[in-house]
Amino acid sequence: MGYKAGIGTSSRTVRTAGRTHTVGALVQSNFGGILTALGVPLPVDELVPAADRIEPPGNSCMIVVATDVPLDARQLRRLARRAVFAMARVGASFSNTSGDYATAFTTSDQPPIPDAAIDPVFAAVLDAVEEALLNSLFTAVTTTGVGGRTSHAVPHRAAVERLAAAGRLTARPYA
């Protein structure tokens, strides 16, 4: 996406099959596209005009979903597939060389919930992965590496101002 990224985490609680459970997400972000937060595009070429837009091929995102919801292997595969969908919410381009993947596991040893009860878990996964992806971008810091190449962090002030201008924030912390 042109910004420095890294590792992000997030979790949600979800009520399903009469019990409250937790869904957690850990992501390692390194993929292309146009960063989008709350439906508002935050393109690097507009927020950091001097940024180096050269993205090497082979970018990818790795997602791990952990839960205590009792699920079987088939349901966990479905959860992992849904986790990748959250990348679209933050503007992923899913380019040809992108090797995005997700895995999911449960800590429960109970019988799996019925498929009819899994929708809230899918929603929790999408929300947790989206937030983890945004956390991986918004908590990164600008770094300069080999050959003097600089990876710029998301400029918080510019991002907040753009989100406020789009009506997506109720307060303007930099006003």
KEVEX-218668 format. One record per atom (N, C-alpha, C, O): x, y, z; atom name; chain. Coordinates in steps of 0.001 Angstrom, whole numbers. Each point is the difference from the previous one (the first is absolute). Layout:
SITE       px       py       pz  drenza  miti
SITE        X        Y        Z      CA     A
...
//
This chain:
SITE       px       py       pz  drenza  miti
SITE      820    -1194        0       N     A
SITE     -820     1194        0      CA     A
SITE      862     1255        0       C     A
SITE     -510     1120      -13       O     A
SITE     1810    -1324       27       N     A
SITE      920     1119      -27      CA     A
SITE      406      503     1363       C     A
SITE      902      831      102       O     A
SITE    -1541    -1311      955       N     A
SITE      339      407     1358      CA     A
SITE      777    -1113      700       C     A
SITE      -51    -1163     -402       O     A
SITE      765     1540     1447       N     A
SITE      652     -981      861      CA     A
SITE    -1094     -755      735       C     A
SITE     -975      594      460       O     A
SITE     1140    -1886     -355       N     A
SITE     -972     -815      731      CA     A
SITE      763     -924      929       C     A
SITE     1205      163      193       O     A
SITE    -1877    -1098      363       N     A
SITE      631     -929      925      CA     A
SITE    -1007    -1001      510       C     A
SITE     -751     -596     -772       O     A
SITE      740      414     2080       N     A
SITE     -883     -975      623      CA     A
SITE    -1079      738      772       C     A
SITE      273      981      691       O     A
SITE    -1496    -1461     -815       N     A
SITE    -1126      588      718      CA     A
SITE     -859    -1087      612       C     A
SITE      -42    -1129     -489       O     A
SITE     -638     1482     1560       N     A
SITE     -888     -937      675      CA     A
SITE    -1321      675      318       C     A
SITE     -106     1226       22       O     A
SITE     -892    -2051      223       N     A
SITE    -1307      494      407      CA     A
SITE     -828    -1195      459       C     A
SITE      329    -1144     -310       O     A
SITE    -1393     1409     1042       N     A
SITE     -893    -1090      408      CA     A
SITE    -1419      517      149       C     A
SITE     -240     1204       98       O     A
SITE     -674    -2128      -86       N     A
SITE    -1414      294      194      CA     A
SITE     -596    -1092      887       C     A
SITE      464    -1141        4       O     A
SITE    -1496     1515      742       N     A
SITE     -791    -1027      664      CA     A
SITE    -1257     -199     -838       C     A
SITE     -496      928     -638       O     A
SITE        7    -2129      654       N     A
SITE    -1157     -347     -816      CA     A
SITE     -872     -973      785       C     A
SITE      504     -881      696       O     A
SITE    -1789     1049     -814       N     A
SITE     -934     -912      661      CA     A
SITE     -578     -919    -1068       C     A
SITE     -606      453     -971       O     A
SITE      801    -1734     1166       N     A
SITE     -540     -978     -940      CA     A
SITE     -290    -1299      745       C     A
SITE      706     -369      938       O     A
SITE    -1735     -297    -1367       N     A
SITE     -417    -1265      613      CA     A
SITE     -176      147     1511       C     A
SITE      285     -924      761       O     A
SITE     -766     2118     -331       N     A
SITE     -309      219     1401      CA     A
SITE     1183      316      899       C     A
SITE     -162       63     1219       O     A
SITE     1347      136    -1783       N     A
SITE     1188      293      812      CA     A
SITE      794     1147     -610       C     A
SITE      -83      263    -1200       O     A
SITE      848      410     2039       N     A
SITE      879     1069     -467      CA     A
SITE     1391     -573     -243       C     A
SITE      548     -721      833       O     A
SITE        5     1056    -1986       N     A
SITE     1316     -496     -401      CA     A
SITE      865     1161     -475       C     A
SITE     -485     1117     -183       O     A
SITE     1752    -1389      -10       N     A
SITE      945      993     -488      CA     A
SITE      560     -438    -1341       C     A
SITE      273    -1180     -222       O     A
SITE     -107     2149     -668       N     A
SITE      662     -205    -1287      CA     A
SITE     1162      984      -45       C     A
SITE     -202     1203      162       O     A
SITE     1404    -1695     -378       N     A
SITE     1173      857      -81      CA     A
SITE      644     -107    -1364       C     A
SITE      -85    -1035     -661       O     A
SITE      735     2118      239       N     A
SITE      678       14    -1294      CA     A
SITE     1397      589      172       C     A
SITE      195      982      717       O     A
SITE      764    -1600    -1386       N     A
SITE     1361      509      -95      CA     A
SITE      334       40    -1481       C     A
SITE     -203     -986     -709       O     A
SITE      714     2118      235       N     A
SITE      329      134    -1416      CA     A
SITE     1426      506     -166       C     A
SITE      509      756      828       O     A
SITE      109    -1176    -1887       N     A
SITE     1271      551     -455      CA     A
SITE     -312      590    -1360       C     A
SITE     -297     -729     -947       O     A
SITE      365     2055      847       N     A
SITE     -444      699    -1209      CA     A
SITE     1167      401     -880       C     A
SITE      990      566      464       O     A
SITE    -1126     -870    -1731       N     A
SITE      973      416    -1007      CA     A
SITE     -663     -238    -1350       C     A
SITE      376     -918     -729       O     A
SITE    -1359     1743      400       N     A
SITE     -751     -221    -1231      CA     A
SITE     -343     1323     -645       C     A
SITE       73     1049      642       O     A
SITE     -447    -1092    -1905       N     A
SITE     -262     1206     -766      CA     A
SITE    -1460      390      -28       C     A
SITE     -877     -752      426       O     A
SITE      638     1948     -938       N     A
SITE    -1336      536     -130      CA     A
SITE      -11     1455      426       C     A
SITE     1052      638       65       O     A
SITE    -2219     -112      222       N     A
SITE     -151     1366      505      CA     A
SITE     -621      -99     1384       C     A
SITE    -1133     -457      145       O     A
SITE     1868      883      866       N     A
SITE     -490      -70     1364      CA     A
SITE    -1361      673       93       C     A
SITE     -197     1116     -481       O     A
SITE     -745    -1824     1116       N     A
SITE    -1347      503      206      CA     A
SITE     -369     -222     1456       C     A
SITE      129    -1110      517       O     A
SITE     -588     2168      146       N     A
SITE     -438     -108     1391      CA     A
SITE    -1394      601       99       C     A
SITE     -239     1120     -451       O     A
SITE     -675    -1874     1043       N     A
SITE    -1395      439      140      CA     A
SITE     -602      393    -1346       C     A
SITE     -836      900      -78       O     A
SITE     1270    -1586     -983       N     A
SITE     -513      261    -1341      CA     A
SITE      639     1185     -698       C     A
SITE     -408      348    -1108       O     A
SITE     1405      286     1728       N     A
SITE      639     1193     -559      CA     A
SITE     1391     -372     -526       C     A
SITE      837     -466      773       O     A
SITE     -575      660    -2064       N     A
SITE     1330     -284     -539      CA     A
SITE     1047      959      573       C     A
SITE     -239     1201      126       O     A
SITE     1395    -1757      214       N     A
SITE     1126      774      529      CA     A
SITE     1244     -311     -837       C     A
SITE      954     -589      508       O     A
SITE     -959      980    -1790       N     A
SITE     1108     -375     -890      CA     A
SITE     1319      637      418       C     A
SITE       59     1183      337       O     A
SITE      989    -1987     -365       N     A
SITE     1316      474      409      CA     A
SITE      476     1151     -876       C     A
SITE      661      911      500       O     A
SITE     -975     -926    -1783       N     A
SITE      488     1072     -871      CA     A
SITE     -652     1346      316       C     A
SITE      520     1038     -410       O     A
SITE    -1640    -1031     1124       N     A
SITE     -628     1249      423      CA     A
SITE      405      407     1418       C     A
SITE      175     1186      279       O     A
SITE      -26    -2167      619       N     A
SITE      326      319     1384      CA     A
SITE     1504      128      245       C     A
SITE      427      713      908       O     A
SITE      372    -1405    -1719       N     A
SITE     1463       99       88      CA     A
SITE      524      114    -1434       C     A
SITE      511     -976     -550       O     A
SITE     -634     2158      -56       N     A
SITE      359      153    -1417      CA     A
SITE     1431     -409     -334       C     A
SITE      268     -419    -1126       O     A
SITE      652      531     2074       N     A
SITE     1403     -330     -267      CA     A
SITE      303    -1482      187       C     A
SITE     1147     -413     -167       O     A
SITE    -2143     -393      508       N     A
SITE      237    -1418      279      CA     A
SITE      427     -758    -1251       C     A
SITE     -453      289    -1108       O     A
SITE     1329    -1258     1309       N     A
SITE      448     -894    -1065      CA     A
SITE    -1120     -998     -264       C     A
SITE     -335     -796      877       O     A
SITE     -247      826    -2070       N     A
SITE    -1142     -866     -310      CA     A
SITE      409    -1321     -629       C     A
SITE     -860     -730     -493       O     A
SITE     2132      402      495       N     A
SITE      440    -1263     -586      CA     A
SITE     -292    -1122      987       C     A
SITE      556      -43     1097       O     A
SITE    -1438     -863    -1506       N     A
SITE     -329    -1138      850      CA     A
SITE      589    -1251     -623       C     A
SITE     -321     -332    -1141       O     A
SITE     1181     -370     1875       N     A
SITE      585    -1211     -556      CA     A
SITE    -1059    -1076     -200       C     A
SITE     -986      -37      736       O     A
SITE     1173     -832    -1716       N     A
SITE     -969    -1084     -210      CA     A
SITE       59    -1000     1157       C     A
SITE      996      -85      718       O     A
SITE    -2056     -649     -560       N     A
SITE      -16    -1046     1005      CA     A
SITE     -535      448     1341       C     A
SITE      194     -689     1001       O     A
SITE     -864     1826     -957       N     A
SITE     -574      450     1263      CA     A
SITE    -1066     -975      463       C     A
SITE     -615     -701     -804       O     A
SITE      406      667     2124       N     A
SITE     -982     -939      523      CA     A
SITE     -519      457     1348       C     A
SITE      565      891      634       O     A
SITE    -1628    -1505     -217       N     A
SITE     -562      223     1323      CA     A
SITE     -221    -1366      622       C     A
SITE     -576     -892     -622       O     A
SITE     1031      739     1834       N     A
SITE     -222    -1242      737      CA     A
SITE     -930      297     1159       C     A
SITE      222      944      758       O     A
SITE    -1257    -1746     -621       N     A
SITE    -1035      223     1016      CA     A
SITE     -164    -1266      829       C     A
SITE     -110    -1101     -539       O     A
SITE       97     1273     1854       N     A
SITE     -278    -1114      910      CA     A
SITE    -1236      383      807       C     A
SITE      -48     1059      626       O     A
SITE     -943    -1934     -652       N     A
SITE    -1218      203      778      CA     A
SITE      -36    -1065     1089       C     A
SITE      109    -1194     -280       O     A
SITE     -261     1636     1514       N     A
SITE      -93     -914     1141      CA     A
SITE    -1334      236      687       C     A
SITE     -447     1139      133       O     A
SITE     -182    -2212      299       N     A
SITE    -1301      134      664      CA     A
SITE     -203    -1120     1004       C     A
SITE      668    -1033      -49       O     A
SITE    -1595     1256      951       N     A
SITE     -423    -1067      898      CA     A
SITE    -1397     -504     -372       C     A
SITE     -608     -773      740       O     A
SITE      109     1222    -1895       N     A
SITE    -1277     -518     -508      CA     A
SITE      230    -1455     -400       C     A
SITE      962     -292     -712       O     A
SITE    -1816     -622     1150       N     A
SITE      176    -1389     -421      CA     A
SITE     -349     -168    -1487       C     A
SITE    -1157      122     -400       O     A
SITE     2169     -398     -386       N     A
SITE     -155     -147    -1447      CA     A
SITE      751    -1243     -465       C     A
SITE      983     -408      619       O     A
SITE    -1451     -190    -1714       N     A
SITE      729    -1125     -573      CA     A
SITE      934      505    -1103       C     A
SITE       15     1193     -303       O     A
SITE      748    -2082     -287       N     A
SITE     1002      392    -1006      CA     A
SITE     -636      695    -1200       C     A
SITE      557      967     -518       O     A
SITE    -1703    -1441       76       N     A
SITE     -670      624    -1148      CA     A
SITE     -435     1421      332       C     A
SITE      173      909     -812       O     A
SITE     -734     -713     1996       N     A
SITE     -433     1332      414      CA     A
SITE     1207      942      166       C     A
SITE      -92     1186     -316       O     A
SITE     1200    -1708      803       N     A
SITE     1210      813      144      CA     A
SITE      538      434    -1368       C     A
SITE      475     1127     -144       O     A
SITE     -543    -2003     -854       N     A
SITE      413      383    -1365      CA     A
SITE     -891     1131     -506       C     A
SITE      487      937     -632       O     A
SITE    -1774    -1016      902       N     A
SITE     -932     1060     -410      CA     A
SITE      335     1318      707       C     A
SITE      -69     1069     -607       O     A
SITE      426    -1151     1872       N     A
SITE      399     1186      762      CA     A
SITE     1246      637     -608       C     A
SITE       66     1219     -152       O     A
SITE      916    -2043     -195       N     A
SITE     1244      505     -591      CA     A
SITE     -278      679    -1342       C     A
SITE      575     1047     -295       O     A
SITE    -1447    -1633     -510       N     A
SITE     -338      636    -1291      CA     A
SITE     -659     1355      225       C     A
SITE      287      956     -722       O     A
SITE    -1167     -865     1717       N     A
SITE     -652     1278      290      CA     A
SITE     1017     1040      475       C     A
SITE     -143     1187     -294       O     A
SITE     1163    -1628     1023       N     A
SITE     1003      926      536      CA     A
SITE      677      782    -1125       C     A
SITE      255     1195      151       O     A
SITE       35    -1841    -1261       N     A
SITE      650      677    -1119      CA     A
SITE     -908     1066     -598       C     A
SITE      487     1000     -527       O     A
SITE    -1801    -1199      601       N     A
SITE     -937      997     -544      CA     A
SITE      173     1365      673       C     A
SITE     -265     1028     -623       O     A
SITE      699    -1006     1870       N     A
SITE      168     1267      715      CA     A
SITE     1055      881     -663       C     A
SITE      -24     1219      165       O     A
SITE      933    -1810     -899       N     A
SITE     1022      780     -701      CA     A
SITE     -643      965     -991       C     A
SITE      506     1102     -207       O     A
SITE    -1610    -1506     -403       N     A
SITE     -694      881     -952      CA     A
SITE     -516     1249      694       C     A
SITE      -28     1075     -599       O     A
SITE     -381    -1203     1858       N     A
SITE     -507     1150      750      CA     A
SITE     1054     1085      180       C     A
SITE     -340     1178      113       O     A
SITE     1618    -1563      -84       N     A
SITE     1075      988      196      CA     A
SITE      693      345    -1308       C     A
SITE     1037      664        7       O     A
SITE    -1598    -1107    -1138       N     A
SITE      489      438    -1300      CA     A
SITE     1009     -892     -693       C     A
SITE      696      467     -901       O     A
SITE     -584    -1732     1283       N     A
SITE      963     -904     -631      CA     A
SITE     -307     -178    -1481       C     A
SITE    -1162      -71     -402       O     A
SITE     2216        1     -401       N     A
SITE     -172     -168    -1445      CA     A
SITE       -5    -1459     -422       C     A
SITE     -425     -308    -1114       O     A
SITE      884     -600     1967       N     A
SITE       66    -1429     -314      CA     A
SITE      709     -236    -1334       C     A
SITE     -508     -713     -865       O     A
SITE     1678     1316      711       N     A
SITE      730      -69    -1267      CA     A
SITE      484    -1417     -306       C     A
SITE      -47     -894      845       O     A
SITE      504      726    -2062       N     A
SITE      442    -1299     -494      CA     A
SITE     1054     -650      895       C     A
SITE      -45    -1211      220       O     A
SITE      978     1984      292       N     A
SITE     1091     -580      783      CA     A
SITE     -286      -14     1499       C     A
SITE      876     -343      795       O     A
SITE    -2078      710     -409       N     A
SITE     -346       26     1418      CA     A
SITE     -245    -1422      494       C     A
SITE     -776     -746     -597       O     A
SITE     1434      380     1677       N     A
SITE     -132    -1345      557      CA     A
SITE     -774        8     1297       C     A
SITE      456     -564      995       O     A
SITE    -1607     1186     -984       N     A
SITE     -792      164     1213      CA     A
SITE     -593    -1335      447       C     A
SITE     -526     -772     -802       O     A
SITE      627      527     2103       N     A
SITE     -637    -1197      525      CA     A
SITE     -363      173     1459       C     A
SITE      517      877      693       O     A
SITE    -1421    -1735     -243       N     A
SITE     -448       33     1384      CA     A
SITE     -121    -1418      522       C     A
SITE     -235     -945     -753       O     A
SITE      399      826     2032       N     A
SITE     -212    -1264      686      CA     A
SITE     -836      294     1241       C     A
SITE       41     1104      543       O     A
SITE     -789    -2091     -108       N     A
SITE     -849      187     1172      CA     A
SITE       65    -1245      871       C     A
SITE      111    -1121     -495       O     A
SITE     -182     1344     1802       N     A
SITE      -32    -1126      926      CA     A
SITE     -889      336     1184       C     A
SITE     -272     1165      290       O     A
SITE     -170    -2211      383       N     A
SITE     -809      161     1198      CA     A
SITE      705     -666     1168       C     A
SITE      733     -974     -169       O     A
SITE     -967     1512     1349       N     A
SITE      532     -607     1215      CA     A
SITE    -1039     -884      674       C     A
SITE      277     -617     1028       O     A
SITE    -1471      556    -1607       N     A
SITE    -1096     -763      605      CA     A
SITE      129    -1485     -316       C     A
SITE      429     -389    -1086       O     A
SITE     -810     -423     2056       N     A
SITE      -62    -1444     -230      CA     A
SITE    -1447     -492       53       C     A
SITE     -254    -1195      148       O     A
SITE     -688     2128     -268       N     A
SITE    -1425     -324       43      CA     A
SITE     -510     -336    -1404       C     A
SITE      659      325     -987       O     A
SITE    -1808     -960      888       N     A
SITE     -586     -269    -1323      CA     A
SITE     -251     1319     -738       C     A
SITE     -336     1004      627       O     A
SITE      495    -1002    -1944       N     A
SITE     -142     1244     -762      CA     A
SITE    -1422      550       42       C     A
SITE     -977     -740      118       O     A
SITE      897     2074     -221       N     A
SITE    -1305      641      -80      CA     A
SITE     -628     -352    -1349       C     A
SITE      718     -341     -940       O     A
SITE    -2030      418      832       N     A
SITE     -631     -259    -1294      CA     A
SITE      332     1124     -990       C     A
SITE      214     1145      400       O     A
SITE     -173    -1480    -1677       N     A
SITE      279     1004    -1025      CA     A
SITE     -960     1178       77       C     A
SITE      383     1131     -299       O     A
SITE    -1618    -1380      694       N     A
SITE    -1002     1071       76      CA     A
SITE      360     1053     1056       C     A
SITE     -574     1088        1       O     A
SITE     1509    -1398      887       N     A
SITE      374      933     1070      CA     A
SITE     1320      709     -266       C     A
SITE      488      727      865       O     A
SITE      103     -921    -2044       N     A
SITE     1358      494     -242      CA     A
SITE       66     1432     -546       C     A
SITE     1065      615       39       O     A
SITE    -2169      -76     -542       N     A
SITE       36     1343     -594      CA     A
SITE      603     1071      910       C     A
SITE      810      794     -477       O     A
SITE    -1166     -733     1770       N     A
SITE      627     1019      853      CA     A
SITE     1521     -176      109       C     A
SITE      727      978      176       O     A
SITE     -258    -2200     -279       N     A
SITE     1442     -259       53      CA     A
SITE      663      539    -1266       C     A
SITE     1074      597       68       O     A
SITE    -1712     -807    -1223       N     A
SITE      526      562    -1248      CA     A
SITE      108     1524       99       C     A
SITE     1014      578     -394       O     A
SITE    -2055       71      918       N     A
SITE        7     1456      134      CA     A
SITE     1113      452      942       C     A
SITE      682      988     -273       O     A
SITE     -495    -1703     1375       N     A
SITE     1057      344      953      CA     A
SITE     1378     -147     -631       C     A
SITE      890      808      264       O     A
SITE     -705    -1826    -1091       N     A
SITE     1282     -198     -682      CA     A
SITE      275     1163     -947       C     A
SITE     1102      549       -3       O     A
SITE    -2091     -170     -800       N     A
SITE      195     1128     -924      CA     A
SITE      377     1270      760       C     A
SITE      931      706     -389       O     A
SITE    -1650     -419     1465       N     A
SITE      282     1212      770      CA     A
SITE     1372      -55      658       C     A
SITE      748      976      -53       O     A
SITE     -407    -2102      672       N     A
SITE     1289     -119      699      CA     A
SITE     1165       69     -980       C     A
SITE     1005      652      282       O     A
SITE    -1126    -1311    -1422       N     A
SITE     1101       37     -979      CA     A
SITE      134     1394     -602       C     A
SITE     1116      484     -186       O     A
SITE    -2232      167     -120       N     A
SITE       75     1371     -516      CA     A
SITE      735      901      987       C     A
SITE      894      752     -389       O     A
SITE    -1268     -826     1666       N     A
SITE      663      845      995      CA     A
SITE     1472     -375      154       C     A
SITE      846      883      140       O     A
SITE     -531    -2170     -163       N     A
SITE     1401     -419      114      CA     A
SITE      823      536    -1175       C     A
SITE     1141      426      181       O     A
SITE    -1723     -450    -1384       N     A
SITE      691      549    -1168      CA     A
SITE      242     1495      169       C     A
SITE     1101      485     -258       O     A
SITE    -2121      243      687       N     A
SITE      163     1439      217      CA     A
SITE     1015      266     1114       C     A
SITE      801      930      -99       O     A
SITE     -832    -1738     1150       N     A
SITE      989      157     1072      CA     A
SITE     1412     -231     -511       C     A
SITE      931      690      416       O     A
SITE     -763    -1651    -1312       N     A
SITE     1339     -283     -538      CA     A
SITE      532     1173     -808       C     A
SITE     1212      189     -101       O     A
SITE    -2098      587     -467       N     A
SITE      400     1169     -788      CA     A
SITE      105     1264      862       C     A
SITE      970      748     -118       O     A
SITE    -1948     -511      973       N     A
SITE      -28     1243      763      CA     A
SITE      959       13     1187       C     A
SITE      260     1063      563       O     A
SITE      268    -2215     -174       N     A
SITE      976      -19     1098      CA     A
SITE     1435     -108     -506       C     A
SITE      939       56      794       O     A
SITE     -760     -209    -2082       N     A
SITE     1356      -77     -563      CA     A
SITE      664     1371       52       C     A
SITE     -671     1031       42       O     A
SITE     1980    -1038      -47       N     A
SITE      762     1255        2      CA     A
SITE      861       53    -1265       C     A
SITE      401    -1034     -533       O     A
SITE     -129     2233       70       N     A
SITE      838      194    -1180      CA     A
SITE     1388     -563      273       C     A
SITE      587      243     1054       O     A
SITE      -73     -997    -2020       N     A
SITE     1344     -568      132      CA     A
SITE      764      188    -1301       C     A
SITE     -584       77    -1081       O     A
SITE     1895       -4     1210       N     A
SITE      876       47    -1162      CA     A
SITE      904    -1216       69       C     A
SITE      639     -256     1020       O     A
SITE     -593     -487    -2110       N     A
SITE      748    -1256      -11      CA     A
SITE     1135       -6     -991       C     A
SITE      607     1029     -294       O     A
SITE     -335    -2209     -210       N     A
SITE     1100     -238     -911      CA     A
SITE     -104      920    -1217       C     A
SITE    -1071      177     -580       O     A
SITE     2207      395      217       N     A
SITE       36      869    -1169      CA     A
SITE     -702     1330      203       C     A
SITE     -224      733     -963       O     A
SITE     -127     -410     2200       N     A
SITE     -651     1272      277      CA     A
SITE    -1471       39     -356       C     A
SITE     -595     1078      -18       O     A
SITE      -16    -2235     -271       N     A
SITE    -1431      -32     -337      CA     A
SITE     -827      232     1261       C     A
SITE      169     -694     1002       O     A
SITE    -1051     1661    -1064       N     A
SITE     -841      348     1145      CA     A
SITE    -1407     -533     -200       C     A
SITE     -605      185    -1057       O     A
SITE       92     -850     2086       N     A
SITE    -1394     -436       31      CA     A
SITE     -724      927      963       C     A
SITE      285       19     1197       O     A
SITE    -1220      747    -1733       N     A
SITE     -702     1010      784      CA     A
SITE    -1181     -594      746       C     A
SITE     -759     -806     -538       O     A
SITE      621     1227     1795       N     A
SITE    -1173     -366      784      CA     A
SITE    -1195      798     -508       C     A
SITE      164     1037     -643       O     A
SITE    -1352    -1521      933       N     A
SITE    -1210      758     -310      CA     A
SITE       72     1306      798       C     A
SITE      177      -37     1218       O     A
SITE     -310     1188    -1882       N     A
SITE       21     1266      734      CA     A
SITE    -1324      185      739       C     A
SITE    -1028      287     -614       O     A
SITE     1061     -454     1925       N     A
SITE    -1231       -5      797      CA     A
SITE     -826     1263     -158       C     A
SITE    -1214      -64     -197       O     A
SITE     1871     1210      282       N     A
SITE     -749     1257      -82      CA     A
SITE     -737       98    -1347       C     A
SITE    -1185      332      -34       O     A
SITE     1872     -616    -1052       N     A
SITE     -618       84    -1328      CA     A
SITE    -1138    -1013     -136       C     A
SITE    -1034      305     -594       O     A
SITE     1222    -1509     1144       N     A
SITE    -1048    -1021      -74      CA     A
SITE    -1227      434      794       C     A
SITE    -1125     -123     -483       O     A
SITE     1333      630     1696       N     A
SITE    -1119      447      836      CA     A
SITE     -733     1156     -669       C     A
SITE    -1231       37       -4       O     A
SITE     1975      896     -555       N     A
SITE     -640     1137     -665      CA     A
SITE     -839     -456    -1194       C     A
SITE    -1095      515     -230       O     A
SITE     1611    -1477     -521       N     A
SITE     -765     -506    -1142      CA     A
SITE    -1250     -743      469       C     A
SITE    -1065      154     -598       O     A
SITE     1178     -954     1655       N     A
SITE    -1158     -715      540      CA     A
SITE    -1042      982      543       C     A
SITE    -1201     -205     -177       O     A
SITE     1658     1257      831       N     A
SITE     -929     1013      532      CA     A
SITE     -691      737    -1136       C     A
SITE    -1204      248       63       O     A
SITE     1953      101    -1098       N     A
SITE     -583      713    -1144      CA     A
SITE    -1059     -849     -695       C     A
SITE     -945      529     -587       O     A
SITE     1109    -1849      657       N     A
SITE     -967     -914     -614      CA     A
SITE    -1178     -283      934       C     A
SITE     -908     -753     -354       O     A
SITE      921     1357     1545       N     A
SITE    -1103     -202      936      CA     A
SITE       47    -1319      740       C     A
SITE    -1014     -441      542       O     A
SITE     2175     -199     -508       N     A
SITE      110    -1316      635      CA     A
SITE      452       65     1461       C     A
SITE       36    -1025      680       O     A
SITE      308     2215     -195       N     A
SITE      406      167     1393      CA     A
SITE     -904     1016      673       C     A
SITE     -441      960     -633       O     A
SITE      163    -1165     1911       N     A
SITE     -846      946      722      CA     A
SITE      835     1068      692       C     A
SITE     -523     1057      353       O     A
SITE     1800    -1310     -156       N     A
SITE      882      978      642      CA     A
SITE     1251      164     -860       C     A
SITE      393     -910     -730       O     A
SITE      210     2060      827       N     A
SITE     1233      277     -735      CA     A
SITE     1120      221     1019       C     A
SITE      162     1105      518       O     A
SITE      612    -2161     -232       N     A
SITE     1008      117     1050      CA     A
SITE     1109     1009     -314       C     A
SITE      690      446      916       O     A
SITE     -506      -83    -2164       N     A
SITE     1058      939     -358      CA     A
SITE     -535     1416     -246       C     A
SITE      741      883     -433       O     A
SITE    -2028     -676      710       N     A
SITE     -599     1328     -257      CA     A
SITE      460     1012     1022       C     A
SITE     -399     1163      -60       O     A
//
